Structure formats: structure tokens, C-alpha cells
Amino acid sequence: RTLTGMFTTIKEGRMDRFMPPWGARLSEEQIWDVAAYAESLSVPPETLDDAAAAYAENCAECHGADGVSDAVDFTDPAALAPFSLQSLFDQIRPAQGNHASLADLPDETLWQALIAARNFGRELPLLDGILRGKVVNGTTGEPVGDVSLTLHVLSANGDDLQTRTAVSAADGSFAFENLSRDHTFLYALEGTYNGVRYTTPDPAVFVPDQPETTLDLTVYETTDDPSAVAQSNLHRIMAFDATRISIADVYVFGNSGDRAYIGQPAADGLPVTVKVALPAQAENISFRTESVRPAGDGTYLDSSPIPPGEGTYSLFVTYDIPIAGKKTETVETPLFYDVAAVNILAVDQGETIESPQLTAMDVATIQGTDYLRFTGANLQGGESLVMTFGNLNRLRVEAAPESAAAPAETGPVNQTQLRWGILALGLAMVAFSVWYAGRRTPAAVAAGPAGGEAARLLALLSELDALHQSGKVDDAAYHRLREQYRAALKQILAQAM
């Protein structure tokens, strides 16, 4: 991948990957810095030292010790940006013309010299951060050793930039060293215990001027007793075109016990932790997890474990309801569990919506789009959520912009409006939660730019409070940083709502 490609992606965005364009917010110099920064994370610190030595010995005589010569200025980020390291290597490796003297240079040394040339003029991140923590059994309270851990370095947009691995010691402790201390980066940890994969519910960050941060991972014993599992929420987002209603449902489950629920075997012999039923008219059904399987009659079974805690598992599904040639349509969704709260957003395209179980709220305007809002509470398992749609023959329908990049199976419904609706319901409010959902579901919904920045600031506030309480940050620095973070967060949330 070339720096030019990364520059273009950052500047113009990738809406198909839920990444917004940053060209209007960052200068070109800042975008080059971001691209170079992201690329540098793939190069270990020791490699940079070797690269500098390889360049000095083999390249500096012609290209200058500081990377500046009559031939090329390596300190200009645009000089080598159109070329990947592989393409540069392929050009120079034949050792012809001006590079004939490099004929006997080992491949590894040439790679190192090219890395050094690419890094001239860049302010590389501090890679001296240390993250420490413990693996603790939440059921017994005891530390857990010999757990294989993976640390993920996440960008503000939730992109997984880098991974590190470690194994917890007998006392449950672990440490990751040589990490970037850039406070815009988030660190998430996952590990597997008794066949269940666990992920830290909140990310770690590095507070400015603090070389260390902490992040613990809690794991649990397992159970097949479902009594502690309950559904807390059903979130629904809808958009319309002339032929169908496109619906995204998120079923949120929690576990009030102290053991991870791993389910009970169904008739097919496979475990079932939760089940859902879709409306009879549903078509183009797509669950965002591979652990869901059909059971017939519109019912679907899921085998994903449910760890203890509130809202620890979300089941995400999209589907269409055909409405071609109809003025009205009634959609009934059977409920297997009591549901504490229902939240509905529908893109306002002139439709009417009625339901005996829902209350209409004020219209919400999100990113220039109006959404009808409805809420409900305390729906009973065994009944159905009933919604009747009217005025379907008079809908205001617009073709989705190309940047929405709607999947083939969902056609022209504006996917961007659905994404912002999901963001507004708080299902993907921060970049970390997007990544966390992605660890459990292959096609997680991503947050917009406000979500990623809000995640960083919330994490910073939390970490700052902890450091102040432990005496590691004095009162003056604490109050100064806290006011800065709070003011920035307030501004971001005001723009997002």
C-alpha cells in the first residue's frame, strides 16, 4: 500500500468502511502526518535503528545524510508517497545504473535502507509506552495464569492497526512494552478462557506525560443455567424506498449472574444461548454473526456465549419488508423474552407509523436527515411488537449517493441514513464499541468521526480521574486537563446530536 493511497483515503474517506472524509478538517500537511504515522506503527523500534545504519552506510553518500540531495528530497513526504516499499525494492534490486554499487547488498539491508528513506522528515511516535494488567476470574476473584492474550492498537475510527501477544503469568499479570503513547490511540485486550473469548469492555489510553497505563481482563467460569440472562433492549432503525422497508434490528442481552452463559443443546445437538423471530414477510435476511442458524418458522438460534454484565451481547440483523404497490403494511415481530425498552428510529419519508405498544417522540434531525422516533417499555415475552405503516404509496424516495456504498442485497435504500440512525441510538457511539462488536460479529456497524473522538475523550477523562485519585497526577494538572477534555467532549456531543 502506498502513502499516496493512504493520503487519498484519509482525505476523501471510505464510506463503504464507515470512514468519513477528513479533507475539510485537516490540512494536507496534517493528512500526510497521519498517513506516515499509521504506516510507522508497522515498523518495530529496533528496525528503525537498523534502518538508519543501513541508510548511512549505503545511501548517504549520494542521497545525503539528512535525506536531501539534488536527485531527490526524502524529507518531502510526497517524494516517495506514490511508491510502496515493495515497488521501490523492485526498482532498485536489479542494481543497475546509479544503483549498480548495491549489487551485493543483502535484501534485508536494502529493505532497511528504504524504510529509513521513507522516514526522513517524520516525527515518529514515542514507542516507549508500557501497558500492564492482570487476568482475573470474575467468578472466583482469583488471578488466572497461562491465558493467551492479544492486544489491539486501534485508531480513532476503530481500525485495528496493530496486534501484540502475551501470556499471563501465574499471578495473572502481563505487560506490553514499546507501545505508542499517542493519546489518540486506543488499546483493547482479548483472551480466551474455558473456550469463551473475552474482550475488555473499555479501552486503555495513554494520558499525556504518563509512560504507563493499565488494562485488566476479567474472565469467568461457565454455566448452562439461563436464569440470569435477560433481554434489556430492542433497537430498530428503518429506511424506505418504493418497494421495501429496510430494517436493522439490534437485540441487546445481559447476564446478571457471575458465570458466562454457554447455552443448552437444541434438537440439532448444538448449544443455544438466545433465539429471535423475524416478521413473516422478512426477506434478504442477514445476521452479522456466524453463530446464528435458522430453526424454521422464522426463528433463529444463536450459540454465542453471554458474559456477565449489562448489555454484554448484541445480536444484529438486517432484512427487508416488501411493500411494492401497497398503501399500508403491518409488521409483527414475535418476542421470546421480556424487553425492558424498545427504541425506534425511522427515516422520515412521509410514512405514518402506528403501534399500540409505542409512544411517538419528537422528530430527531441527525446529519441533516429527519427521523421519526418511538419508544416502548416492558414488552412481554410471548407477545409481538406490532407496527402498522401507512402512506407507503406517497413516500419521498431519493436514490442513495454513491458514497453510501450499499451492499448489493440492499439496493438503493440510503445506507448512510441507516448508519447515522444506528449512531443516534447509541449502538455504535464510540469507535471502541465498533471494534468490540467487530470482534464478535464480522460486519459490525461503525461510528462516525464524532464517535471516535468522543471515545478518546471519555477514555481520557476516566483514566485521568484514576491517576488523580492514585496521586500520580497533581491537582493543578488534573483540573487543567479535565477542563480541556470536558470542553472538547461537550462540543463534539453538541455537534453529533
C-alpha positions as CSV (number, residue, x, y, z in Angstrom):
1,R,0.0,0.0,0.0
2,T,1.3,3.4,-0.9
3,L,1.4,6.6,1.2
4,T,-0.5,8.3,-1.6
5,G,-3.3,5.7,-1.3
6,M,-3.4,6.3,2.4
7,F,-3.4,10.1,1.9
8,T,-6.3,9.8,-0.5
9,T,-8.3,7.5,1.8
10,I,-7.9,9.9,4.8
11,K,-8.7,13.0,2.7
12,E,-11.7,11.6,0.8
13,G,-12.9,9.0,3.2
14,R,-14.2,5.4,2.7
15,M,-17.9,5.4,3.4
16,D,-18.1,1.7,2.5
17,R,-15.8,1.2,5.6
18,F,-17.7,3.9,7.5
19,M,-14.7,6.2,7.4
20,P,-15.6,9.9,6.9
21,P,-13.6,12.3,4.8
22,W,-11.1,14.5,6.7
23,G,-10.1,16.8,3.8
24,A,-12.2,19.6,5.2
25,R,-10.9,19.3,8.7
26,L,-7.2,18.6,8.3
27,S,-4.6,20.4,6.2
28,E,-2.7,18.4,3.6
29,E,0.4,18.5,5.8
30,Q,-1.6,17.1,8.7
31,I,-3.0,14.4,6.5
32,W,0.5,13.4,5.3
33,D,1.5,13.2,9.0
34,V,-1.4,11.0,9.8
35,A,-0.6,8.6,6.9
36,A,3.0,8.5,7.9
37,Y,2.1,7.9,11.5
38,A,-0.2,5.0,10.7
39,E,2.5,3.4,8.4
40,S,5.2,3.8,11.0
41,L,3.3,1.6,13.5
42,S,4.1,-1.4,11.4
43,V,7.8,-0.9,11.9
44,P,9.3,-2.0,15.3
45,P,11.7,0.4,17.0
46,E,14.7,-1.9,16.6
47,T,14.1,-2.0,12.9
48,L,14.2,1.8,12.7
49,D,17.7,1.8,14.4
50,D,18.9,-0.9,11.9
51,A,17.4,1.1,9.0
52,A,19.2,4.3,9.9
53,A,22.5,2.4,10.0
54,A,21.8,0.7,6.6
55,Y,21.0,4.1,5.0
56,A,24.1,5.8,6.4
57,E,26.4,3.1,5.1
58,N,24.9,2.5,1.7
59,C,22.9,5.6,0.6
60,A,24.0,8.7,2.4
61,E,27.0,9.4,0.1
62,C,24.7,10.1,-2.8
63,H,21.4,11.0,-1.2
64,G,22.8,13.0,1.8
65,A,23.0,12.1,5.4
66,D,19.9,14.2,6.0
67,G,18.0,12.7,3.1
68,V,18.3,15.8,0.9
69,S,20.2,15.7,-2.4
70,D,20.0,17.1,-6.0
71,A,18.3,13.9,-7.1
72,V,15.5,13.7,-4.5
73,D,14.4,15.2,-1.2
74,F,13.4,12.4,1.1
75,T,12.2,14.9,3.7
76,D,9.3,15.8,1.3
77,P,6.6,13.3,2.1
78,A,5.3,13.5,-1.5
79,A,8.6,12.4,-2.9
80,L,8.2,8.6,-2.2
81,A,4.5,8.7,-1.5
82,P,3.4,7.2,-4.9
83,F,5.5,4.1,-4.3
84,S,5.1,1.2,-1.9
85,L,8.2,-0.2,-0.2
86,Q,7.8,-3.3,-2.5
87,S,7.8,-1.2,-5.7
88,L,10.8,0.7,-4.5
89,F,12.6,-2.5,-3.7
90,D,11.7,-4.0,-7.1
91,Q,13.1,-0.9,-8.9
92,I,16.4,-0.8,-7.0
93,R,17.1,-4.6,-6.5
94,P,18.4,-5.1,-10.1
95,A,21.2,-2.8,-9.1
96,Q,21.6,-1.0,-12.5
97,G,22.6,2.5,-13.4
98,N,23.1,4.7,-10.4
99,H,22.4,1.8,-8.1
100,A,24.9,-0.6,-9.6
101,S,27.0,-0.4,-6.4
102,L,24.2,-2.1,-4.5
103,A,24.5,-5.4,-6.4
104,D,26.0,-7.2,-3.4
105,L,23.7,-5.6,-0.8
106,P,21.6,-8.2,1.1
107,D,17.9,-7.9,0.6
108,E,17.3,-7.3,4.2
109,T,19.7,-4.4,4.3
110,L,18.1,-2.9,1.2
111,W,14.7,-3.1,2.9
112,Q,16.1,-1.3,5.9
113,A,17.6,1.5,3.9
114,L,14.3,2.0,2.1
115,I,12.5,2.2,5.4
116,A,15.0,4.9,6.5
117,A,14.5,6.9,3.3
118,R,10.7,6.8,3.8
119,N,11.0,8.1,7.4
120,F,13.1,11.2,6.8
121,G,11.4,14.3,8.0
122,R,8.8,12.5,10.0
123,E,8.2,13.0,13.7
124,L,7.7,9.3,14.7
125,P,5.6,8.4,17.7
126,L,7.0,7.7,21.1
127,L,7.2,4.0,21.3
128,D,8.2,3.7,25.0
129,G,4.8,3.2,26.5
130,I,4.0,0.2,28.8
131,L,0.6,-1.3,29.4
132,R,0.3,-3.5,32.5
133,G,-2.6,-5.5,33.8
134,K,-4.0,-8.7,35.3
135,V,-6.3,-11.5,34.2
136,V,-8.8,-12.1,37.0
137,N,-11.5,-14.7,37.3
138,G,-14.7,-12.7,37.9
139,T,-16.4,-15.8,39.4
140,T,-13.8,-16.7,42.0
141,G,-11.9,-13.5,42.3
142,E,-8.6,-15.3,41.8
143,P,-5.9,-14.4,39.2
144,V,-5.7,-16.6,36.1
145,G,-2.3,-17.6,34.6
146,D,-1.4,-19.1,31.3
147,V,-4.1,-17.1,29.3
148,S,-3.0,-16.2,25.8
149,L,-3.7,-12.5,25.2
150,T,-3.9,-10.3,22.2
151,L,-3.6,-6.5,22.5
152,H,-5.1,-4.5,19.7
153,V,-4.0,-1.0,18.8
154,L,-7.0,0.9,17.5
155,S,-7.3,4.2,15.6
156,A,-9.9,6.8,16.4
157,N,-12.1,5.3,13.7
158,G,-11.9,1.8,15.2
159,D,-9.4,0.4,12.7
160,D,-7.2,-2.4,14.0
161,L,-3.7,-1.0,13.3
162,Q,-1.5,-3.5,15.1
163,T,-1.6,-6.5,17.4
164,R,0.7,-7.8,20.1
165,T,0.6,-11.0,22.0
166,A,1.5,-12.2,25.5
167,V,0.7,-14.9,28.1
168,S,-0.4,-14.1,31.6
169,A,2.0,-15.2,34.4
170,A,0.9,-17.4,37.3
171,D,-0.2,-14.4,39.3
172,G,-2.3,-13.3,36.3
173,S,0.0,-10.3,35.5
174,F,1.1,-9.3,32.0
175,A,2.9,-6.4,30.3
176,F,3.2,-5.0,26.8
177,E,6.2,-2.7,26.1
178,N,7.3,-0.4,23.4
179,L,3.8,0.9,22.7
180,S,2.9,4.3,21.1
181,R,2.0,6.8,23.8
182,D,-0.1,8.9,21.3
183,H,-3.2,9.6,23.3
184,T,-5.4,9.4,20.2
185,F,-4.8,5.6,20.1
186,L,-7.0,3.1,22.0
187,Y,-5.8,-0.2,23.3
188,A,-8.1,-3.2,23.7
189,L,-7.3,-6.6,25.1
190,E,-8.8,-10.0,24.4
191,G,-8.2,-13.6,25.7
192,T,-9.9,-17.0,25.7
193,Y,-10.7,-18.9,28.9
194,N,-12.6,-22.2,29.1
195,G,-13.5,-21.8,25.4
196,V,-15.1,-18.4,25.7
197,R,-13.4,-15.3,24.2
198,Y,-13.4,-12.2,26.4
199,T,-12.7,-8.6,25.5
200,T,-12.1,-5.6,27.7
201,P,-15.4,-3.6,27.8
202,D,-13.4,-0.3,27.8
203,P,-10.2,0.7,26.1
204,A,-7.0,1.9,27.7
205,V,-5.3,5.1,26.6
206,F,-2.0,6.9,27.4
207,V,-2.5,10.2,29.3
208,P,-0.1,12.9,28.2
209,D,3.3,12.7,30.0
210,Q,2.4,9.3,31.6
211,P,4.6,6.5,30.2
212,E,2.4,3.7,31.7
213,T,-1.3,2.7,31.6
214,T,-3.2,-0.3,32.9
215,L,-5.9,-2.6,31.5
216,D,-7.2,-5.7,33.2
217,L,-9.2,-8.6,31.6
218,T,-11.9,-10.3,33.5
219,V,-12.9,-13.9,32.6
220,Y,-15.5,-16.2,34.1
221,E,-16.4,-19.8,34.8
222,T,-19.3,-21.1,32.6
223,T,-22.8,-22.3,33.2
224,D,-25.7,-23.8,31.2
225,D,-28.3,-22.2,33.5
226,P,-30.2,-19.4,31.6
227,S,-31.9,-17.9,34.6
228,A,-29.6,-14.9,34.8
229,V,-29.9,-14.0,31.1
230,A,-32.4,-11.3,30.1
231,Q,-33.1,-9.0,27.1
232,S,-32.7,-5.4,28.0
233,N,-33.3,-3.6,24.7
234,L,-34.6,-3.9,21.2
235,H,-33.3,-1.2,18.9
236,R,-34.7,-0.7,15.4
237,I,-33.7,1.6,12.5
238,M,-35.7,1.8,9.3
239,A,-35.5,3.4,5.9
240,F,-37.8,3.2,2.8
241,D,-37.8,3.1,-0.9
242,A,-40.7,2.4,-3.3
243,T,-40.5,-1.3,-3.0
244,R,-39.5,-2.1,0.6
245,I,-38.8,-1.2,4.1
246,S,-35.2,-1.9,5.1
247,I,-34.9,-2.7,8.8
248,A,-31.9,-3.1,11.1
249,D,-32.7,-4.7,14.5
250,V,-30.3,-5.0,17.4
251,Y,-31.3,-7.3,20.3
252,V,-29.3,-6.5,23.5
253,F,-28.9,-9.1,26.2
254,G,-27.3,-9.0,29.6
255,N,-26.3,-11.5,32.3
256,S,-26.9,-10.7,36.0
257,G,-25.0,-13.8,37.2
258,D,-21.3,-14.4,37.8
259,R,-20.7,-17.0,35.2
260,A,-20.7,-16.9,31.4
261,Y,-23.8,-18.5,29.9
262,I,-22.9,-21.0,27.2
263,G,-26.4,-22.3,26.4
264,Q,-28.2,-25.6,26.3
265,P,-28.3,-28.1,23.4
266,A,-31.1,-27.8,20.9
267,A,-32.7,-30.6,18.8
268,D,-29.7,-30.4,16.4
269,G,-27.3,-31.0,19.3
270,L,-25.7,-27.5,19.1
271,P,-25.9,-25.1,22.0
272,V,-28.5,-22.2,22.1
273,T,-28.0,-19.1,24.2
274,V,-30.7,-16.9,22.7
275,K,-33.3,-17.1,20.0
276,V,-35.1,-14.5,17.9
277,A,-38.0,-14.5,15.4
278,L,-38.4,-12.2,12.5
279,P,-41.6,-10.9,10.8
280,A,-43.2,-13.4,8.4
281,Q,-42.6,-11.1,5.4
282,A,-38.9,-10.7,6.1
283,E,-36.6,-11.3,3.1
284,N,-32.9,-10.6,2.3
285,I,-32.1,-11.6,5.9
286,S,-28.5,-11.1,7.1
287,F,-27.2,-11.8,10.6
288,R,-23.9,-10.1,11.5
289,T,-22.6,-13.2,13.3
290,E,-21.8,-16.7,12.0
291,S,-23.1,-18.3,15.2
292,V,-26.7,-17.8,14.2
293,R,-28.6,-20.7,12.5
294,P,-32.2,-21.0,11.3
295,A,-34.7,-23.2,13.2
296,G,-37.7,-22.9,10.9
297,D,-40.9,-20.8,11.1
298,G,-38.9,-17.6,11.0
299,T,-37.0,-18.5,14.2
300,Y,-33.2,-18.2,14.5
301,L,-30.9,-19.7,17.2
302,D,-27.6,-18.2,18.4
303,S,-24.8,-20.0,20.2
304,S,-22.7,-17.0,21.2
305,P,-21.8,-17.1,25.0
306,I,-23.2,-14.3,27.1
307,P,-20.7,-13.0,29.7
308,P,-21.9,-11.4,33.0
309,G,-22.8,-7.8,32.9
310,E,-25.3,-5.4,31.4
311,G,-25.7,-5.4,27.6
312,T,-22.8,-7.8,27.2
313,Y,-24.2,-9.3,24.0
314,S,-25.9,-7.7,21.0
315,L,-27.4,-9.7,18.1
316,F,-27.6,-7.6,14.9
317,V,-29.8,-8.5,11.9
318,T,-30.9,-6.6,8.8
319,Y,-33.8,-7.6,6.5
320,D,-36.4,-6.1,4.1
321,I,-40.2,-6.0,4.2
322,P,-41.6,-5.8,0.6
323,I,-44.2,-3.0,0.1
324,A,-44.4,-2.6,-3.7
325,G,-47.9,-1.5,-4.7
326,K,-49.1,-1.2,-1.1
327,K,-50.6,1.8,0.8
328,T,-50.3,0.1,4.2
329,E,-48.4,-2.8,5.8
330,T,-48.5,-4.3,9.3
331,V,-45.2,-5.8,10.6
332,E,-45.4,-8.2,13.6
333,T,-42.2,-9.3,15.4
334,P,-42.6,-12.2,17.8
335,L,-40.8,-11.7,21.1
336,F,-39.4,-14.6,23.1
337,Y,-38.2,-12.6,26.1
338,D,-39.5,-9.7,28.2
339,V,-38.0,-6.5,26.8
340,A,-37.3,-3.6,29.1
341,A,-37.1,-0.9,26.5
342,V,-37.7,-0.5,22.7
343,N,-36.2,2.3,20.7
344,I,-37.2,3.0,17.1
345,L,-35.8,5.4,14.5
346,A,-37.4,5.7,11.0
347,V,-36.1,8.0,8.3
348,D,-39.0,10.5,7.8
349,Q,-40.0,10.0,4.2
350,G,-43.7,10.8,4.6
351,E,-44.8,7.5,6.1
352,T,-47.1,7.1,9.1
353,I,-46.4,4.7,11.9
354,E,-48.8,3.4,14.5
355,S,-48.3,0.9,17.3
356,P,-50.3,0.2,20.4
357,Q,-47.0,-0.5,22.3
358,L,-45.0,2.5,21.2
359,T,-45.1,6.2,22.1
360,A,-44.2,8.8,19.4
361,M,-41.4,11.2,20.4
362,D,-40.1,14.4,18.9
363,V,-38.5,14.2,15.4
364,A,-34.7,14.0,15.6
365,T,-32.5,15.6,13.0
366,I,-29.2,13.8,12.5
367,Q,-26.6,14.8,9.9
368,G,-29.3,16.7,8.0
369,T,-31.8,13.8,8.0
370,D,-35.1,13.8,9.9
371,Y,-36.0,10.6,11.8
372,L,-39.3,9.7,13.4
373,R,-38.7,8.4,17.0
374,F,-40.7,6.0,19.0
375,T,-40.1,4.3,22.4
376,G,-41.8,1.5,24.3
377,A,-41.2,-0.2,27.6
378,N,-41.9,-3.5,29.4
379,L,-43.0,-5.6,26.4
380,Q,-43.8,-9.2,27.5
381,G,-42.2,-12.3,26.1
382,G,-44.8,-14.3,24.1
383,E,-46.4,-11.2,22.5
384,S,-45.4,-9.5,19.3
385,L,-44.2,-6.0,18.6
386,V,-46.8,-4.7,16.1
387,M,-46.2,-1.7,13.8
388,T,-48.5,-0.5,11.0
389,F,-47.1,1.6,8.3
390,G,-49.3,3.9,6.2
391,N,-48.9,6.4,3.3
392,L,-46.5,4.0,1.6
393,N,-47.7,4.9,-1.8
394,R,-46.6,8.6,-1.3
395,L,-43.1,8.1,0.1
396,R,-40.4,10.6,-0.6
397,V,-37.8,8.4,-2.1
398,E,-34.3,9.5,-3.1
399,A,-31.6,7.4,-4.7
400,A,-28.7,6.8,-2.3
401,P,-25.4,8.6,-3.1
402,E,-22.6,6.5,-4.5
403,S,-20.6,7.1,-1.3
404,A,-23.2,5.2,0.7
405,A,-21.8,2.0,-1.0
406,A,-24.9,0.0,-0.3
407,P,-24.5,-3.8,-0.4
408,A,-25.9,-5.5,-3.5
409,E,-28.6,-7.2,-1.5
410,T,-30.0,-4.0,0.0
411,G,-30.3,-2.0,-3.2
412,P,-31.0,1.8,-3.3
413,V,-32.0,2.4,0.3
414,N,-29.8,5.1,1.7
415,Q,-27.4,3.1,3.9
416,T,-25.7,6.3,5.2
417,Q,-29.1,7.3,6.8
418,L,-29.3,3.8,8.4
419,R,-25.8,4.2,9.8
420,W,-26.4,7.6,11.3
421,G,-29.6,6.2,12.8
422,I,-27.7,3.5,14.5
423,L,-25.2,6.0,15.8
424,A,-28.0,8.1,17.2
425,L,-29.4,5.2,19.1
426,G,-26.1,4.8,20.8
427,L,-25.4,1.3,19.4
428,A,-22.1,2.5,17.9
429,M,-21.5,5.7,19.8
430,V,-17.7,5.3,20.1
431,A,-15.1,3.8,17.9
432,F,-14.1,1.3,20.5
433,S,-17.5,-0.2,20.8
434,V,-17.5,-0.6,17.0
435,W,-14.3,-2.6,17.2
436,Y,-15.6,-4.6,20.2
437,A,-18.7,-5.5,18.2
438,G,-16.5,-6.5,15.3
439,R,-14.6,-9.0,17.5
440,R,-17.9,-10.8,17.9
441,T,-19.6,-10.0,14.5
442,P,-17.8,-10.0,11.1
443,A,-19.7,-6.9,9.8
444,A,-20.0,-4.5,12.7
445,V,-21.6,-1.1,12.2
446,A,-19.1,1.7,12.6
447,A,-19.3,5.1,14.2
448,G,-18.7,8.5,12.6
449,P,-15.9,10.8,13.3
450,A,-17.7,12.3,16.4
451,G,-17.9,8.8,17.9
452,G,-14.2,8.1,17.7
453,E,-13.2,11.5,19.2
454,A,-15.8,11.1,21.9
455,A,-14.5,7.7,22.7
456,R,-11.0,9.0,23.1
457,L,-12.0,11.9,25.3
458,L,-14.2,9.7,27.6
459,A,-11.4,7.3,28.0
460,L,-9.0,10.1,28.8
461,L,-11.4,11.5,31.4
462,S,-11.7,8.1,33.1
463,E,-8.0,7.5,33.1
464,L,-7.3,11.0,34.3
465,D,-9.7,10.5,37.3
466,A,-8.0,7.2,38.2
467,L,-4.5,8.7,38.0
468,H,-5.5,11.7,40.1
469,Q,-7.1,9.5,42.8
470,S,-3.9,7.4,42.9
471,G,-1.8,10.6,43.4
472,K,0.1,10.2,40.1
473,V,-1.3,13.5,38.7
474,D,-1.2,16.6,40.9
475,D,-4.3,18.9,41.4
476,A,-3.2,21.6,39.0
477,A,-2.6,19.3,36.1
478,Y,-5.7,17.3,36.9
479,H,-8.1,20.3,36.8
480,R,-6.4,21.8,33.7
481,L,-6.6,18.6,31.6
482,R,-10.1,17.8,32.9
483,E,-11.5,21.1,31.8
484,Q,-9.8,20.8,28.4
485,Y,-11.3,17.3,27.8
486,R,-14.7,18.2,29.1
487,A,-14.9,21.3,26.9
488,A,-13.9,19.3,23.8
489,L,-16.3,16.5,24.6
490,K,-19.2,18.9,25.1
491,Q,-18.6,20.5,21.7
492,I,-18.4,17.1,20.0
493,L,-21.6,15.8,21.5
494,A,-23.4,19.0,20.7
495,Q,-22.4,18.6,17.1
496,A,-23.4,14.9,17.0
497,M,-26.9,15.3,18.5
